[in-house]
Amino acid sequence: MPLQTTLSDFLKAIPNPFAKSNPDLIVLRTMLTFGEDKANVMFDLAGYGKISEQGRRTWRLALNEIGVSEHLSPDQAHDMSVLSLPLQLQEGLKAGVSLMDPAAQLPLWLDLVRPYGFLGILPWERVLSELLVRPVFRLPDFLARPRENTDVLEAAILFDPPPSIAPDSAVDQLKLIVSELLAGSPRVQTRIHVFASAPCAKVLANPSVKLDKRVNVHTANESTRAAAERSNFVSPWFDWICAALEGRSLDAVHFVCRTRATESSAVLLLGRSPHDTEAQTLAAIEIADVGAALARVGAWTAMFSPPAGDIDDGAMAFVADTLAQSRPGSVLFHLARPDCAHDLRETFRFLFSPEPAHPPKLANGFLYCQPESVAAHAGFHPAIASSVLPAESPELARQASWVDRARAKAGVYIPAIGLDLKQAPDWASAAQRYVESASLDQLRRVSTDVLFSKPTAALDQVEAAAQSQTVQKTLSDIQNIVGDYLKRSQ
C-alpha cells in the first residue's frame, strides 16, 4: 500500500478537534523518520474545519533533497543553503494552500512533530513565507492563550554578551531591543527592566547613554551581591531579577547571552555572577531551569536573541525551540540586528497586542504562539484544551478603567498626571503559570489530538475522563484561592 495512502487513512481516522471550534486552520505537519539507513522528512499539509480537503498533500523526502545534511548542526541554522525546498514540494505547497485559502488571508502553522532533532533550527519561516506569501508560525502543544493583564507589559532583558564583544558595541544591540520593544508595544503601559553584566552596566551608567524613562537599568549593590553569593537557585542572575522586582510579576524575559547545543541538550551559558567585572567561568543553565525561572516571575513569554557578532545563531535557536516544546506560552527567537529592526518591532507589536492582531511575516526568526493571537483566528477555542483548562480568573486579568488607562497612557508624555497601573503580584502570576503547565501535562496524558506530537498514555477513556475532571477541579480551586485573595487586596 502506498505510504501516502496509509498516512492519509491514519490521519482521517483521528478525531478532528477543530471541526467546531475553528473553520480555517492550515497546518503543515513536519516529521523526521528513519528508514533504509537514512533520515527522511515527512510533510503533511492539512486543513482543519471547513477548509477544503482538496488541498491536502503529503510528501516524503530525504534530508539531502531539502538541502540538509544528515549531520545537521546548530551552526548551520541561518545559512539559506541548508533549506532549499525542491520544486515538487514548492509547487505542491502553493497549490494545496491556494485551494484551502484562495484569498491568502490565513497564516500557515508549522507543527514540528517530536522527536525532530535539529529541524527546529532551520529557517522554515523565511523560506515558507516567501514561497506562500503569507505569515508562518509554529504551533505549540498548548493552544490556549496565557491569562494575563493586557493593559500592562512588564518585560525584563537579561543581557550577558561574551567578553570578546566590546561593551560599547554590545550595548548598541541592547538599545536596539529596548527601542523597538517600546515602539512596538501596543499596551497602555510598558516598562522594561534591564539586567546587564557588569561591563555593560558600566557603559549604561554613563550619562551620555540616554534611555527612555520607562527603562529601569538595575544595578548591583552590596545586598544583591550578598544574596547572589548565598543563592540556592540555579543562577544568581535569576535571584537578582526576583529581588530587584520586589514582588512585581513579569510578562516577558528576553535572553541575550551565550548558548551551547549538542545532540543531547541545549543550555544557556551565563557568567557565574552578574556583578563581577573580571573574566568569569560560565555556568550552564538547563532548559528546565530556564522554564522554572520564568514561572517563578510569572512570565508567559520568553524571547531569545544571539549576542551581536555571535556566529552561533543556531545554538540560540535550538535553545528557544527546545523551551517552546517544554512549557505553555509564547516563545520568540529573533536575530535582533540593525538590519532587521523593523521586523523586530512588528513582531513585538503582534506578540504583545491585547487583541488578536494581523500577523507579520517573520524573516529573521520564529515565533511559537497560539492561533487565537491572530486576527483571522479570533475567538479560537480548542474544545480539547478547554476540557482540562480551568475557567479564567477575572482578578488576574482585570483591566483598569478607561480613565486610569488614559492617565497611564498620558503619563508617558506628561509625568505629572501619570498613573502606575497595578500588575498582579509575582506569586499570583506564578500560580497561573503553574495552572497552565499542569493543564498541559494533563492534556498530554489524555489527549488523542492529531496535532499533539507526544504519544499519549494508554488510558481507559472513563479513567482518563475522571482524571481530567479531578485535575481540572484542583486547578480551578487554586485559581479561586488566588482570585479571592486578589479581590480582597484590591
Buried (B, 14 or more C-beta within 10 A) or exposed (E): EEEBEEBBEEBEEEEBBBEEBBEBBBBBBBBBEEEEEEBBBBBBBBBBBEBEEEBBBBBBBBBEBBBBEEEBBBBBBBEEEBBEBEEEBBEBBEBBBEBBBEEEEBBBBBBBBBEBBBBBBBBBBBBBBEBBEBBBBBBBBBBBBBBBBBBBBBBBBBBBBBEEBBBEEBBEBBBBBBBBBBBBBBBBBBBBBBBBBBBBBBBBEEEEEEBBEBBBBBBBEEEBBEBBEEBEBBBBBBBBBBBBBEEBBBBBBBBBBBBBBEEEEBBBBBBBBBBBEEEBEBBBBBBEBBBBBBBBBBBBBBBBBBBBBBEBBBBBBBBBBBBBBBBBBBBBBBBBBEEBBEBBBBBBBBBBBBEBBBBBBBBBBBBBBBBBBBEBBEEBBBEBBBBBBBEBBEBBBBBBEEEBBBBBBBBBEEEEEBBEBBBBBBEBBBBBBBBBBBBBBBBBBBBEBBBBBBEBEEBEEEEBEEBBEEBBEEBBEBBBEBBEBBEEEE
